Amino acid sequence: MWVNNLDNISSASREGIELLKDLIKEEFPLFKQLSEDLYYIEVNFIYLNLYLGISQQKIGELFGLSQLGVSKRVHSGLKKLQLLSQRPEKSPNKVREDLHTMLPTALANTSHKYYFLKTFSIVGDISYLSNSTIRLRVVKAIQLMKSLSNIETEYELIEYLSSVHNISKDSHKMKRLLKEESV
């Protein structure tokens, strides 16, 4: 791998740094995508330090920074990555589609409205439901999604979806799903 050639790149050479950036982009495609959301230099530091295991001191020498400067950039980049991974979905259609796949219709509809409106009273006015009913449906939806996240096999997933959507195991659709899973 090209990591062995890091000693040959001069820390004073701009071409060397640009070459390193190009190599990083080629080697790890995830960072091509994330470089739009993060400062590019932080992406490089995270990649070099955490993915390739190069010491922060060596990275600092390469980019002309102290070890503390590299450490701060790595940690701030990781915080930004954490925020990116927690960013909520903004497309109502995508959220609706996902919820209807994972949950029974009544829970999916209520959860979808609550996801975007964030208050029980407005959802209650729109849905003609009491606040306690809405709260119960949202909590039940969260519990079902947590149980869904613990599923490990495709068979368990099919079992879960059949129970949520009341699909009989004898139905043509379920037999086809089970047959595809066993192949």
Secondary structure, 3 states (H helix, E strand, C coil): CHHHHHHHCCCCCHHHHHHHHHHHHHHCHHHHHHCCCCCHHHHHHHHHHHHCCCCHHHHHHHHCCCHHHHHHHHHHHHHHHHHHHHCCCCCHHHHHHHHHHHCCHHHHHHHHHHHHHCCHHHHHHHHCCCHHHHHHHHHHHHHHHHHHHCCCCHHHHHHHHHHHCCCCCCCHHHHHHHHHHHC
